Amino acid sequence: MEFRKFGQKYVLRLDKGEEVVTTLKNFCRQNGIKLGSVTGIGAVNKATVGLFETATKKYHAKELTGDMEITGLVGNISQMNGEVYLHLHITLVDSSHNAVGGHLNSATISATGEFIVDAIEGEVDREFSEEIGLNLYKF
């Protein structure tokens, strides 16, 4: 991964073989980013995406393999228990131009990934909501 900083914005390039979530989380930790947003595009050959089922309060994950384009990755950066917390969603398109998406658990770059991290001064924590079954912003 390489990056450049412009004010509170970071432009990142992830390289072949890098795992998106781990790399972004480490980047935020190393650069002291506790709050912000993330956008990105690129190419991956392996990804795990999830869908939250509100009735059961459980995520259902699906592993995808093969050449896929990231047509859109959006998410936010916050904190939970003093650690970087990423909440990312992704849309992937396969060689037949079929799209699939959901909550991003992991994705491995197959060619390159281009991401923008927009840091916000401040900090917002999260806490688990028994009612909802998710880690919600805590204000």
MIFI-188423 format. One record per residue (C-alpha): x, y, z. Coordinates in steps of 0.2 Angstrom, whole numbers, plus 2048, in hexadecimal, padded with zeros to 3 digits. Example, Ala and Ser with C-alpha at 12.3 -4.5 7.8 and 13.67 -1.06 7.14 Angstrom:
<pts>
83E7EA827/8447FB824/
</pts>
This chain:
<pts>
800800800/8058127FC/7FD822800/7FE835800/7F584180B/7ED851806/7E685B815/7DA84E81E/7D984380F/7E383480A/7E582C7F9/7EA81A7FB/7EF80D7EE/7EE7FB7F4/7F87EE7EB/7F57DC7E5/7F37D07F3/7EF7DD800/7DF7DA80B/7D47E980A/7CC7EA81C/7DC7E5825/7E77F281B/7DA80081D/7D97FC830/7EC7FC832/7ED80C828/7E1815833/7E980F843/7FB81483D/7F5825837/7EA829847/7DA82A83D/7CB827849/7BD82E83F/7BA82F82C/7B382881C/7BA81C80F/7B681A7FD/7BF80F7F0/7C08057E0/7CB7F87D9/7CC7E57D5/7CB7D67E1/7CC7C37DE/7C57BE7EF/7B87C67FB/7AC7C3809/79D7CD80A/78F7CC817/77D7D0818/7757D4829/7647CB82D/75B7D7838/74F7C983E/75D7BE845/7697CC848/7777C183F/7827C4830/7827B8822/7937B8819/7967B3807/7A87B0800/7AA7B57EE/7B97B07E3/7BE7B57D1/7C27C57C8/7B77D37CF/7B77E67CE/7B37F07DD/7A77FC7D5/7A48047E6/7AA8037F7/7A480F804/7A5810817/7AA818827/7B7818834/7B3819847/7BA811857/7B4803862/7BD7FE872/7CB80A86D/7CE80185D/7CB80684B/7BA801845/7B6800832/7A57FE82B/7A77FB819/79A7F680B/79F7F17FA/7987ED7E9/7A17E17DE/79F7DC7CC/7A47CC7C4/7A97C87B2/7977C67AD/7947D77B4/7897D07C2/78A7DB7D2/78A7D57E4/78D7DF7F3/78B7E1806/7957E4815/7A77E1812/7B07D481D/7BF7D2812/7C67D4800/7D77D07F8/7DD7DC7EB/7E17D37DA/7E87E27D1/7E67F37DA/7DB7FC7E6/7D880F7E6/7D18167F6/7CE8277FE/7CE829811/7C6839817/7CB83C829/7C0846835/7C784D844/7BF846853/7B9835859/7A982B859/7A881B863/79C80C860/79480086C/78A7F0869/7777F2869/76E7E3870/75D7E9868/7657EB856/7737DE857/7807EA84F/78E7F5855/786807854/78D818856/78E81E868/78C83086A/
</pts>
